[in-house]
Amino acid sequence: MSHTIDIEKIRADFPILSRKVNGHPLVYLDNAATSQTPKVVIDAIVEYYESYNANIHRGVHSLSQEATDAYEEARETLRAHFNAAKKEEIIFTSGTTHGINLVASGFASVLTAKDEVIVSALEHHSNIVPWQMLCEKTGATLKVIPMTESGELDLEAYEELLSENTKLVFVNHVSNALGTVNNIEKIITKAHQKGAAVLIDGAQAAPHIKADVQALDVDFYVVSGHKMCGPTGVGVLYGKEDWLNKLPPYQGGGEMIDQVTFEKTTYAGLPHKFEAGTPNICGGIAFGKAIDYLNEIGFDHIAAYEHELLTYATEQLLALGDLKIYGTSSEKTAVISFNFEGIHPYDIGTIIDKLGIAVRTGHHCAQPIMDFYKIPGTVRASFSFYNTKEEIDAFVQAVKRAKIMLS
Ligand code: C6P
């Protein structure tokens, strides 16, 4: 295997990887749902609660200052990671879903009934439902970029959907159900040529691909911390300063105001305008540590190693025969969605769990993709840089056993 990753050293960073499940060593292949947490991130969480737990931006006391400094340092880490021009463009959220809803809610004051917005057939429900709600509210029309049999977007059809009325395009960078890496550079360029803004759902890309928001010239980019070795309940919305200034606040409350009287309230500047209430302080700090951890390994190394895992696992699974893989784009992250003819994915998932192997089964919150393939769901194995070839062997053997039992 690749020499770009010191796998033994990396695995030692993740305490959970040495546990057993149902009497077998854990083989965790559900990384697209949530990633595991390295010790440095766990330590940062413990340190926060043991030594400087306090509310931020509010107290003159030392603990509050320390917590505020650490939280703002994490914001700077995220700014640098995504190469945002300004720290003010980094809004802490509770995750991708929150980030998308924040933008969708803001666009209610931008769109009118004659406007059009464009989504893709490859989206997670989080990048569909908030926009449907927005369209119901504003009367705007939702158009859908179709997908192809290989699980890629039909970008010629996309160009035909774009019009002078298109105000916003929202597409994922990577499909959670299939692993397809979308050509977001082209999607963004074509949208901008029509004067439309673009939101990219980076939830599944960010753990594998380092996005440069300025190079992409993207208007909004959203991610979740828990898919990037950080804790749950924290994420980031990057937004171009002009757009964030233009959109109204998402929620009202403490921390997002400038002055409050019963006659009128004025709002704080960025990023606080979008951060009402006490945030997930510890989560934000730990997310920053997770980003540092990933960068220390290096995204080039992560991508190269995960690609080797993907190639190996694909070959081994296909060798079992009678198996269909959904999502066969040449540009894929390390995700394999598959089914055996006549066997329900849930049954495979349940049996291999008894052997210590964690995968996700079902529609993966992407029902339109399942409808396209006319299936109820798939078995989805999603790999990370801390997985090994030996784990893939155990997984393939377990799948083989399950298939024999269920045939
Ligand atoms: N996908 C999966 O197993 P949250 O829950 O807000 O952190 O992320 C939502 C989300 C949005 N977009 C994409 C592309 C996603 O993959 C997800 C989360 C997980 O595929 C859990 S459903």
Boltz pocket constraint, residues with backbone or C-beta under 6 A from the ligand:
constraints:
  - pocket:
      binder: B
      contacts: [[A, 32], [A, 33], [A, 34], [A, 94], [A, 95], [A, 96], [A, 97], [A, 98], [A, 124], [A, 126], [A, 127], [A, 172], [A, 174], [A, 175], [A, 176], [A, 177], [A, 201], [A, 203], [A, 204], [A, 224], [A, 360], [A, 364], [A, 365]]
      max_distance: 6.0
